[in-house]
Amino acid sequence: MKKRVLVALGGNAILSKDPTAQAQIAAVEETMNYLVELIKQGHQLIISHGNGPQVGNLLLQQAAGDSPKNPAMPLDTCVAMTQGSIGYWLQNALKNKLKDLGIDKEVASVVTQVKVDAADPAFTNLSKPIGPFYSEAEKLELEAKSQDQFVEDAGRGYRKVVASPKPVDIVEAKVIKTLVDNDVVTIAVGGGGIPVVETDGHLAGVEAVIDKDFASAKLAELIDADVLLILTGVDNVYINYNQPDQEKLEEITVAQAKEWIAQGQFAPGSMLPKVEAAIDFVENKENASAVITSLSNVKNYFEGGSATVISNK
């Protein structure tokens, strides 16, 4: 049965150790070998992607080149820049793969703004580390001349922290849905989207980072997707992970997932936001399901194999 599937790729799936464009393009090309299988099976495909490693490197470059004549770009603009570069790599690789397979299908990327609430508590509880690491002396110097806040990060130095608000709307959702309704493979909400707030009907970018899985869940809801497919490093989610009694999760309900969240079964910053985003989508979209699995298991799952599937059934 043909389904509308939004696939959420992690930024780490594109950049691991080698930050060169060539290495990231090669990773994207390998990714498309898996995702094109969904198109071959007749499904409609929408792709979102993370940008954590890429925007971190871009912020390093911006900081290194910062000067009165060449000022560093703000975070929202850097998110837009990585949306453009990663979107280009994805659409180029997929279009080439489709051509090789003799499949006539259009592919497009949409620079996507995501609305957040200016009153979101995240703006007063900064929690998301971004950008380069600084020594304590550098941190103190930066704090003295800016409003930025910094935290110590895993013993590697100090990093700037920004807000990570929840998405409340996708500005370009209607445009994206129009493309998808016309069978265009669409790449959107890259890096969680460009965070914007609305004041008197006008939008303005803000210094924040939106979790790409939550943004993907919101987009999947708004474009009437049947499946939200969140990719991670394992075929299934587990409870009691890495313990003698670890248990692989396959078909589970929202109620079960919430109970395991309350027990602290899923790691914050890792599996927890994926499960929470899956719940958001399923609760807001009737007769939908969210799947959490690995890239290499995608074809197997859609051919009847196992993955972690969250539904209200």
VOMIDREN-266128 format. One record per residue (C-alpha): residue in three letters; x, z, y. Coordinates in nm, 3 decimals. Layout:
BEGIN
<martor resn="ALA" c1="X" c3="Z" c2="Y"/>
...
//
This chain:
BEGIN
<martor resn="MET" c1="0.000" c3="0.000" c2="0.000"/>
<martor resn="LYS" c1="0.136" c3="-0.105" c2="0.339"/>
<martor resn="LYS" c1="0.217" c3="0.191" c2="0.563"/>
<martor resn="ARG" c1="0.333" c3="0.244" c2="0.921"/>
<martor resn="VAL" c1="0.653" c3="0.446" c2="0.884"/>
<martor resn="LEU" c1="0.855" c3="0.609" c2="1.161"/>
<martor resn="VAL" c1="1.210" c3="0.676" c2="1.041"/>
<martor resn="ALA" c1="1.412" c3="0.941" c2="1.226"/>
<martor resn="LEU" c1="1.787" c3="0.880" c2="1.191"/>
<martor resn="GLY" c1="2.042" c3="1.147" c2="1.279"/>
<martor resn="GLY" c1="2.321" c3="1.072" c2="1.526"/>
<martor resn="ASN" c1="2.567" c3="1.196" c2="1.264"/>
<martor resn="ALA" c1="2.454" c3="0.913" c2="1.037"/>
<martor resn="ILE" c1="2.600" c3="0.674" c2="1.293"/>
<martor resn="LEU" c1="2.912" c3="0.863" c2="1.396"/>
<martor resn="SER" c1="3.102" c3="1.090" c2="1.158"/>
<martor resn="LYS" c1="3.478" c3="1.096" c2="1.213"/>
<martor resn="ASP" c1="3.572" c3="0.765" c2="1.374"/>
<martor resn="PRO" c1="3.419" c3="0.738" c2="1.725"/>
<martor resn="THR" c1="3.507" c3="0.372" c2="1.780"/>
<martor resn="ALA" c1="3.230" c3="0.122" c2="1.839"/>
<martor resn="GLN" c1="3.348" c3="-0.075" c2="1.536"/>
<martor resn="ALA" c1="3.314" c3="0.225" c2="1.303"/>
<martor resn="GLN" c1="2.969" c3="0.313" c2="1.436"/>
<martor resn="ILE" c1="2.850" c3="-0.046" c2="1.405"/>
<martor resn="ALA" c1="2.972" c3="-0.050" c2="1.043"/>
<martor resn="ALA" c1="2.776" c3="0.272" c2="0.975"/>
<martor resn="VAL" c1="2.464" c3="0.122" c2="1.131"/>
<martor resn="GLU" c1="2.501" c3="-0.193" c2="0.922"/>
<martor resn="GLU" c1="2.521" c3="0.019" c2="0.607"/>
<martor resn="THR" c1="2.211" c3="0.212" c2="0.717"/>
<martor resn="MET" c1="2.018" c3="-0.112" c2="0.755"/>
<martor resn="ASN" c1="2.089" c3="-0.200" c2="0.392"/>
<martor resn="TYR" c1="1.859" c3="0.091" c2="0.305"/>
<martor resn="LEU" c1="1.595" c3="0.059" c2="0.577"/>
<martor resn="VAL" c1="1.540" c3="-0.313" c2="0.525"/>
<martor resn="GLU" c1="1.401" c3="-0.223" c2="0.183"/>
<martor resn="LEU" c1="1.095" c3="-0.075" c2="0.354"/>
<martor resn="ILE" c1="1.033" c3="-0.403" c2="0.532"/>
<martor resn="LYS" c1="1.077" c3="-0.593" c2="0.206"/>
<martor resn="GLN" c1="0.812" c3="-0.366" c2="0.054"/>
<martor resn="GLY" c1="0.572" c3="-0.466" c2="0.333"/>
<martor resn="HIS" c1="0.579" c3="-0.149" c2="0.543"/>
<martor resn="GLN" c1="0.582" c3="-0.146" c2="0.923"/>
<martor resn="LEU" c1="0.900" c3="0.018" c2="1.050"/>
<martor resn="ILE" c1="0.968" c3="0.217" c2="1.367"/>
<martor resn="ILE" c1="1.313" c3="0.371" c2="1.411"/>
<martor resn="SER" c1="1.416" c3="0.672" c2="1.616"/>
<martor resn="HIS" c1="1.768" c3="0.810" c2="1.626"/>
<martor resn="GLY" c1="1.977" c3="1.105" c2="1.732"/>
<martor resn="ASN" c1="2.265" c3="1.081" c2="1.978"/>
<martor resn="GLY" c1="2.438" c3="1.420" c2="1.963"/>
<martor resn="PRO" c1="2.792" c3="1.300" c2="1.883"/>
<martor resn="GLN" c1="2.758" c3="0.992" c2="2.104"/>
<martor resn="VAL" c1="2.629" c3="1.168" c2="2.415"/>
<martor resn="GLY" c1="2.892" c3="1.440" c2="2.364"/>
<martor resn="ASN" c1="3.167" c3="1.179" c2="2.372"/>
<martor resn="LEU" c1="3.009" c3="1.008" c2="2.672"/>
<martor resn="LEU" c1="3.000" c3="1.337" c2="2.862"/>
<martor resn="LEU" c1="3.371" c3="1.380" c2="2.786"/>
<martor resn="GLN" c1="3.439" c3="1.035" c2="2.932"/>
<martor resn="GLN" c1="3.225" c3="1.112" c2="3.237"/>
<martor resn="ALA" c1="3.409" c3="1.440" c2="3.296"/>
<martor resn="ALA" c1="3.750" c3="1.275" c2="3.255"/>
<martor resn="GLY" c1="3.669" c3="1.004" c2="3.509"/>
<martor resn="ASP" c1="3.481" c3="1.219" c2="3.757"/>
<martor resn="SER" c1="3.589" c3="1.169" c2="4.119"/>
<martor resn="PRO" c1="3.426" c3="1.136" c2="4.462"/>
<martor resn="LYS" c1="3.445" c3="0.758" c2="4.430"/>
<martor resn="ASN" c1="3.333" c3="0.751" c2="4.066"/>
<martor resn="PRO" c1="3.108" c3="1.054" c2="4.011"/>
<martor resn="ALA" c1="3.004" c3="1.157" c2="3.662"/>
<martor resn="MET" c1="2.653" c3="1.057" c2="3.563"/>
<martor resn="PRO" c1="2.392" c3="1.332" c2="3.499"/>
<martor resn="LEU" c1="2.274" c3="1.418" c2="3.150"/>
<martor resn="ASP" c1="1.943" c3="1.228" c2="3.162"/>
<martor resn="THR" c1="2.131" c3="0.911" c2="3.259"/>
<martor resn="CYS" c1="2.383" c3="0.967" c2="2.976"/>
<martor resn="VAL" c1="2.094" c3="0.993" c2="2.730"/>
<martor resn="ALA" c1="1.962" c3="0.662" c2="2.863"/>
<martor resn="MET" c1="2.308" c3="0.505" c2="2.825"/>
<martor resn="THR" c1="2.332" c3="0.611" c2="2.460"/>
<martor resn="GLN" c1="1.977" c3="0.489" c2="2.397"/>
<martor resn="GLY" c1="2.094" c3="0.149" c2="2.515"/>
<martor resn="SER" c1="2.416" c3="0.134" c2="2.313"/>
<martor resn="ILE" c1="2.279" c3="0.274" c2="1.987"/>
<martor resn="GLY" c1="1.958" c3="0.073" c2="2.022"/>
<martor resn="TYR" c1="2.166" c3="-0.242" c2="2.064"/>
<martor resn="TRP" c1="2.369" c3="-0.165" c2="1.750"/>
<martor resn="LEU" c1="2.054" c3="-0.093" c2="1.548"/>
<martor resn="GLN" c1="1.855" c3="-0.397" c2="1.655"/>
<martor resn="ASN" c1="2.152" c3="-0.629" c2="1.618"/>
<martor resn="ALA" c1="2.236" c3="-0.505" c2="1.268"/>
<martor resn="LEU" c1="1.874" c3="-0.516" c2="1.150"/>
<martor resn="LYS" c1="1.809" c3="-0.860" c2="1.298"/>
<martor resn="ASN" c1="2.118" c3="-0.998" c2="1.123"/>
<martor resn="LYS" c1="2.012" c3="-0.838" c2="0.794"/>
<martor resn="LEU" c1="1.662" c3="-0.984" c2="0.821"/>
<martor resn="LYS" c1="1.804" c3="-1.328" c2="0.896"/>
<martor resn="ASP" c1="2.028" c3="-1.308" c2="0.588"/>
<martor resn="LEU" c1="1.721" c3="-1.225" c2="0.380"/>
<martor resn="GLY" c1="1.513" c3="-1.505" c2="0.529"/>
<martor resn="ILE" c1="1.264" c3="-1.262" c2="0.687"/>
<martor resn="ASP" c1="1.122" c3="-1.378" c2="1.022"/>
<martor resn="LYS" c1="1.056" c3="-1.058" c2="1.217"/>
<martor resn="GLU" c1="1.129" c3="-0.947" c2="1.571"/>
<martor resn="VAL" c1="1.324" c3="-0.630" c2="1.655"/>
<martor resn="ALA" c1="1.330" c3="-0.457" c2="1.995"/>
<martor resn="SER" c1="1.458" c3="-0.136" c2="2.153"/>
<martor resn="VAL" c1="1.264" c3="0.055" c2="2.418"/>
<martor resn="VAL" c1="1.437" c3="0.283" c2="2.666"/>
<martor resn="THR" c1="1.204" c3="0.579" c2="2.626"/>
<martor resn="GLN" c1="1.116" c3="0.862" c2="2.863"/>
<martor resn="VAL" c1="0.969" c3="1.178" c2="2.713"/>
<martor resn="LYS" c1="0.764" c3="1.416" c2="2.926"/>
<martor resn="VAL" c1="0.842" c3="1.785" c2="2.909"/>
<martor resn="ASP" c1="0.674" c3="2.079" c2="3.081"/>
<martor resn="ALA" c1="0.868" c3="2.213" c2="3.379"/>
<martor resn="ALA" c1="0.728" c3="2.557" c2="3.286"/>
<martor resn="ASP" c1="0.864" c3="2.540" c2="2.931"/>
<martor resn="PRO" c1="1.046" c3="2.869" c2="2.858"/>
<martor resn="ALA" c1="1.344" c3="2.663" c2="2.743"/>
<martor resn="PHE" c1="1.435" c3="2.604" c2="3.108"/>
<martor resn="THR" c1="1.499" c3="2.976" c2="3.157"/>
<martor resn="ASN" c1="1.647" c3="3.031" c2="2.812"/>
<martor resn="LEU" c1="1.921" c3="2.770" c2="2.792"/>
<martor resn="SER" c1="2.023" c3="2.725" c2="2.429"/>
<martor resn="LYS" c1="2.158" c3="2.377" c2="2.357"/>
<martor resn="PRO" c1="2.541" c3="2.340" c2="2.377"/>
<martor resn="ILE" c1="2.653" c3="1.997" c2="2.494"/>
<martor resn="GLY" c1="2.967" c3="1.818" c2="2.602"/>
<martor resn="PRO" c1="3.332" c3="1.921" c2="2.586"/>
<martor resn="PHE" c1="3.490" c3="2.253" c2="2.498"/>
<martor resn="TYR" c1="3.658" c3="2.454" c2="2.775"/>
<martor resn="SER" c1="3.904" c3="2.742" c2="2.781"/>
<martor resn="GLU" c1="3.788" c3="3.069" c2="2.936"/>
<martor resn="ALA" c1="3.984" c3="2.994" c2="3.252"/>
<martor resn="GLU" c1="3.824" c3="2.649" c2="3.282"/>
<martor resn="LYS" c1="3.481" c3="2.802" c2="3.220"/>
<martor resn="LEU" c1="3.528" c3="3.055" c2="3.500"/>
<martor resn="GLU" c1="3.640" c3="2.782" c2="3.738"/>
<martor resn="LEU" c1="3.340" c3="2.566" c2="3.655"/>
<martor resn="GLU" c1="3.098" c3="2.856" c2="3.689"/>
<martor resn="ALA" c1="3.240" c3="2.936" c2="4.033"/>
<martor resn="LYS" c1="3.166" c3="2.589" c2="4.169"/>
<martor resn="SER" c1="2.841" c3="2.501" c2="3.990"/>
<martor resn="GLN" c1="2.514" c3="2.644" c2="3.862"/>
<martor resn="ASP" c1="2.609" c3="2.558" c2="3.503"/>
<martor resn="GLN" c1="2.596" c3="2.817" c2="3.226"/>
<martor resn="PHE" c1="2.839" c3="2.831" c2="2.933"/>
<martor resn="VAL" c1="2.849" c3="2.995" c2="2.590"/>
<martor resn="GLU" c1="3.125" c3="3.052" c2="2.339"/>
<martor resn="ASP" c1="3.077" c3="2.806" c2="2.053"/>
<martor resn="ALA" c1="3.207" c3="2.882" c2="1.701"/>
<martor resn="GLY" c1="3.546" c3="3.004" c2="1.817"/>
<martor resn="ARG" c1="3.639" c3="2.663" c2="1.955"/>
<martor resn="GLY" c1="3.593" c3="2.743" c2="2.323"/>
<martor resn="TYR" c1="3.312" c3="2.744" c2="2.577"/>
<martor resn="ARG" c1="3.048" c3="2.476" c2="2.618"/>
<martor resn="LYS" c1="2.783" c3="2.409" c2="2.876"/>
<martor resn="VAL" c1="2.430" c3="2.497" c2="2.765"/>
<martor resn="VAL" c1="2.114" c3="2.318" c2="2.874"/>
<martor resn="ALA" c1="1.744" c3="2.351" c2="2.806"/>
<martor resn="SER" c1="1.588" c3="2.208" c2="2.491"/>
<martor resn="PRO" c1="1.216" c3="2.185" c2="2.579"/>
<martor resn="LYS" c1="0.943" c3="2.058" c2="2.348"/>
<martor resn="PRO" c1="0.808" c3="1.706" c2="2.411"/>
<martor resn="VAL" c1="0.453" c3="1.691" c2="2.543"/>
<martor resn="ASP" c1="0.406" c3="1.314" c2="2.582"/>
<martor resn="ILE" c1="0.588" c3="0.981" c2="2.543"/>
<martor resn="VAL" c1="0.575" c3="0.777" c2="2.863"/>
<martor resn="GLU" c1="0.615" c3="0.440" c2="2.690"/>
<martor resn="ALA" c1="0.391" c3="0.522" c2="2.390"/>
<martor resn="LYS" c1="0.137" c3="0.249" c2="2.471"/>
<martor resn="VAL" c1="0.413" c3="-0.011" c2="2.507"/>
<martor resn="ILE" c1="0.568" c3="0.096" c2="2.179"/>
<martor resn="LYS" c1="0.232" c3="0.089" c2="2.000"/>
<martor resn="THR" c1="0.162" c3="-0.260" c2="2.135"/>
<martor resn="LEU" c1="0.493" c3="-0.381" c2="1.990"/>
<martor resn="VAL" c1="0.424" c3="-0.213" c2="1.655"/>
<martor resn="ASP" c1="0.066" c3="-0.349" c2="1.644"/>
<martor resn="ASN" c1="0.223" c3="-0.694" c2="1.681"/>
<martor resn="ASP" c1="0.456" c3="-0.624" c2="1.386"/>
<martor resn="VAL" c1="0.772" c3="-0.586" c2="1.594"/>
<martor resn="VAL" c1="1.023" c3="-0.343" c2="1.444"/>
<martor resn="THR" c1="1.065" c3="-0.103" c2="1.735"/>
<martor resn="ILE" c1="1.351" c3="0.137" c2="1.812"/>
<martor resn="ALA" c1="1.246" c3="0.419" c2="2.043"/>
<martor resn="VAL" c1="1.289" c3="0.784" c2="2.157"/>
<martor resn="GLY" c1="1.664" c3="0.758" c2="2.103"/>
<martor resn="GLY" c1="1.836" c3="1.094" c2="2.130"/>
<martor resn="GLY" c1="1.497" c3="1.263" c2="2.159"/>
<martor resn="GLY" c1="1.413" c3="1.054" c2="2.463"/>
<martor resn="ILE" c1="1.512" c3="1.083" c2="2.828"/>
<martor resn="PRO" c1="1.363" c3="1.415" c2="2.943"/>
<martor resn="VAL" c1="1.139" c3="1.381" c2="3.248"/>
<martor resn="VAL" c1="0.895" c3="1.607" c2="3.431"/>
<martor resn="GLU" c1="0.592" c3="1.489" c2="3.624"/>
<martor resn="THR" c1="0.520" c3="1.608" c2="3.978"/>
<martor resn="ASP" c1="0.233" c3="1.459" c2="4.183"/>
<martor resn="GLY" c1="0.220" c3="1.165" c2="3.942"/>
<martor resn="HIS" c1="0.592" c3="1.086" c2="3.978"/>
<martor resn="LEU" c1="0.850" c3="1.125" c2="3.702"/>
<martor resn="ALA" c1="1.200" c3="1.263" c2="3.747"/>
<martor resn="GLY" c1="1.478" c3="1.319" c2="3.496"/>
<martor resn="VAL" c1="1.591" c3="1.673" c2="3.418"/>
<martor resn="GLU" c1="1.903" c3="1.834" c2="3.275"/>
<martor resn="ALA" c1="1.784" c3="1.890" c2="2.919"/>
<martor resn="VAL" c1="1.809" c3="1.768" c2="2.561"/>
<martor resn="ILE" c1="1.499" c3="1.710" c2="2.348"/>
<martor resn="ASP" c1="1.522" c3="1.755" c2="1.972"/>
<martor resn="LYS" c1="1.491" c3="1.405" c2="1.823"/>
<martor resn="ASP" c1="1.280" c3="1.521" c2="1.528"/>
<martor resn="PHE" c1="1.017" c3="1.679" c2="1.757"/>
<martor resn="ALA" c1="1.018" c3="1.367" c2="1.978"/>
<martor resn="SER" c1="0.985" c3="1.150" c2="1.667"/>
<martor resn="ALA" c1="0.689" c3="1.357" c2="1.547"/>
<martor resn="LYS" c1="0.516" c3="1.316" c2="1.885"/>
<martor resn="LEU" c1="0.576" c3="0.940" c2="1.886"/>
<martor resn="ALA" c1="0.458" c3="0.905" c2="1.526"/>
<martor resn="GLU" c1="0.135" c3="1.080" c2="1.626"/>
<martor resn="LEU" c1="0.079" c3="0.861" c2="1.934"/>
<martor resn="ILE" c1="0.142" c3="0.528" c2="1.761"/>
<martor resn="ASP" c1="-0.077" c3="0.619" c2="1.464"/>
<martor resn="ALA" c1="0.198" c3="0.624" c2="1.201"/>
<martor resn="ASP" c1="0.104" c3="0.702" c2="0.842"/>
<martor resn="VAL" c1="0.439" c3="0.857" c2="0.753"/>
<martor resn="LEU" c1="0.705" c3="1.042" c2="0.948"/>
<martor resn="LEU" c1="1.027" c3="0.999" c2="0.751"/>
<martor resn="ILE" c1="1.298" c3="1.243" c2="0.861"/>
<martor resn="LEU" c1="1.637" c3="1.165" c2="0.716"/>
<martor resn="THR" c1="1.891" c3="1.431" c2="0.632"/>
<martor resn="GLY" c1="2.190" c3="1.479" c2="0.403"/>
<martor resn="VAL" c1="1.998" c3="1.580" c2="0.089"/>
<martor resn="ASP" c1="1.721" c3="1.421" c2="-0.120"/>
<martor resn="ASN" c1="1.501" c3="1.731" c2="-0.097"/>
<martor resn="VAL" c1="1.456" c3="2.049" c2="0.104"/>
<martor resn="TYR" c1="1.530" c3="2.371" c2="-0.087"/>
<martor resn="ILE" c1="1.431" c3="2.734" c2="-0.064"/>
<martor resn="ASN" c1="1.688" c3="2.998" c2="-0.156"/>
<martor resn="TYR" c1="1.942" c3="2.728" c2="-0.080"/>
<martor resn="ASN" c1="2.283" c3="2.771" c2="-0.247"/>
<martor resn="GLN" c1="2.153" c3="3.077" c2="-0.433"/>
<martor resn="PRO" c1="2.122" c3="3.110" c2="-0.812"/>
<martor resn="ASP" c1="1.743" c3="3.080" c2="-0.780"/>
<martor resn="GLN" c1="1.738" c3="2.785" c2="-0.539"/>
<martor resn="GLU" c1="1.426" c3="2.572" c2="-0.576"/>
<martor resn="LYS" c1="1.377" c3="2.207" c2="-0.488"/>
<martor resn="LEU" c1="1.064" c3="2.138" c2="-0.283"/>
<martor resn="GLU" c1="0.861" c3="1.827" c2="-0.357"/>
<martor resn="GLU" c1="0.488" c3="1.820" c2="-0.269"/>
<martor resn="ILE" c1="0.414" c3="2.112" c2="-0.035"/>
<martor resn="THR" c1="0.142" c3="2.208" c2="0.212"/>
<martor resn="VAL" c1="0.173" c3="2.305" c2="0.577"/>
<martor resn="ALA" c1="0.067" c3="2.659" c2="0.485"/>
<martor resn="GLN" c1="0.348" c3="2.688" c2="0.231"/>
<martor resn="ALA" c1="0.602" c3="2.550" c2="0.477"/>
<martor resn="LYS" c1="0.494" c3="2.801" c2="0.743"/>
<martor resn="GLU" c1="0.529" c3="3.088" c2="0.498"/>
<martor resn="TRP" c1="0.885" c3="2.982" c2="0.410"/>
<martor resn="ILE" c1="0.968" c3="2.953" c2="0.781"/>
<martor resn="ALA" c1="0.845" c3="3.310" c2="0.829"/>
<martor resn="GLN" c1="1.077" c3="3.416" c2="0.545"/>
<martor resn="GLY" c1="1.374" c3="3.253" c2="0.721"/>
<martor resn="GLN" c1="1.429" c3="3.003" c2="0.442"/>
<martor resn="PHE" c1="1.542" c3="2.715" c2="0.667"/>
<martor resn="ALA" c1="1.856" c3="2.721" c2="0.881"/>
<martor resn="PRO" c1="1.805" c3="2.706" c2="1.261"/>
<martor resn="GLY" c1="1.967" c3="2.397" c2="1.412"/>
<martor resn="SER" c1="1.968" c3="2.228" c2="1.070"/>
<martor resn="MET" c1="1.667" c3="2.212" c2="0.837"/>
<martor resn="LEU" c1="1.433" c3="2.434" c2="1.041"/>
<martor resn="PRO" c1="1.358" c3="2.185" c2="1.325"/>
<martor resn="LYS" c1="1.300" c3="1.909" c2="1.069"/>
<martor resn="VAL" c1="1.042" c3="2.117" c2="0.884"/>
<martor resn="GLU" c1="0.880" c3="2.230" c2="1.211"/>
<martor resn="ALA" c1="0.861" c3="1.869" c2="1.337"/>
<martor resn="ALA" c1="0.709" c3="1.760" c2="1.006"/>
<martor resn="ILE" c1="0.443" c3="2.031" c2="1.043"/>
<martor resn="ASP" c1="0.367" c3="1.923" c2="1.402"/>
<martor resn="PHE" c1="0.303" c3="1.565" c2="1.291"/>
<martor resn="VAL" c1="0.087" c3="1.652" c2="0.990"/>
<martor resn="GLU" c1="-0.123" c3="1.898" c2="1.189"/>
<martor resn="ASN" c1="-0.188" c3="1.643" c2="1.464"/>
<martor resn="LYS" c1="-0.246" c3="1.330" c2="1.254"/>
<martor resn="GLU" c1="-0.527" c3="1.316" c2="1.000"/>
<martor resn="ASN" c1="-0.441" c3="1.193" c2="0.649"/>
<martor resn="ALA" c1="-0.072" c3="1.164" c2="0.733"/>
<martor resn="SER" c1="0.235" c3="1.295" c2="0.556"/>
<martor resn="ALA" c1="0.588" c3="1.384" c2="0.657"/>
<martor resn="VAL" c1="0.880" c3="1.316" c2="0.426"/>
<martor resn="ILE" c1="1.223" c3="1.478" c2="0.443"/>
<martor resn="THR" c1="1.489" c3="1.311" c2="0.231"/>
<martor resn="SER" c1="1.823" c3="1.130" c2="0.238"/>
<martor resn="LEU" c1="1.884" c3="0.773" c2="0.348"/>
<martor resn="SER" c1="2.001" c3="0.675" c2="-0.001"/>
<martor resn="ASN" c1="1.675" c3="0.808" c2="-0.152"/>
<martor resn="VAL" c1="1.435" c3="0.619" c2="0.077"/>
<martor resn="LYS" c1="1.379" c3="0.317" c2="-0.149"/>
<martor resn="ASN" c1="1.343" c3="0.540" c2="-0.454"/>
<martor resn="TYR" c1="1.080" c3="0.756" c2="-0.282"/>
<martor resn="PHE" c1="0.868" c3="0.460" c2="-0.172"/>
<martor resn="GLU" c1="0.882" c3="0.327" c2="-0.529"/>
<martor resn="GLY" c1="0.737" c3="0.650" c2="-0.666"/>
<martor resn="GLY" c1="1.038" c3="0.880" c2="-0.670"/>
<martor resn="SER" c1="1.081" c3="1.236" c2="-0.545"/>
<martor resn="ALA" c1="1.138" c3="1.374" c2="-0.195"/>
<martor resn="THR" c1="1.005" c3="1.669" c2="0.004"/>
<martor resn="VAL" c1="0.658" c3="1.569" c2="0.124"/>
<martor resn="ILE" c1="0.457" c3="1.790" c2="0.359"/>
<martor resn="SER" c1="0.082" c3="1.730" c2="0.388"/>
<martor resn="ASN" c1="-0.245" c3="1.913" c2="0.440"/>
<martor resn="LYS" c1="-0.378" c3="1.809" c2="0.102"/>
//
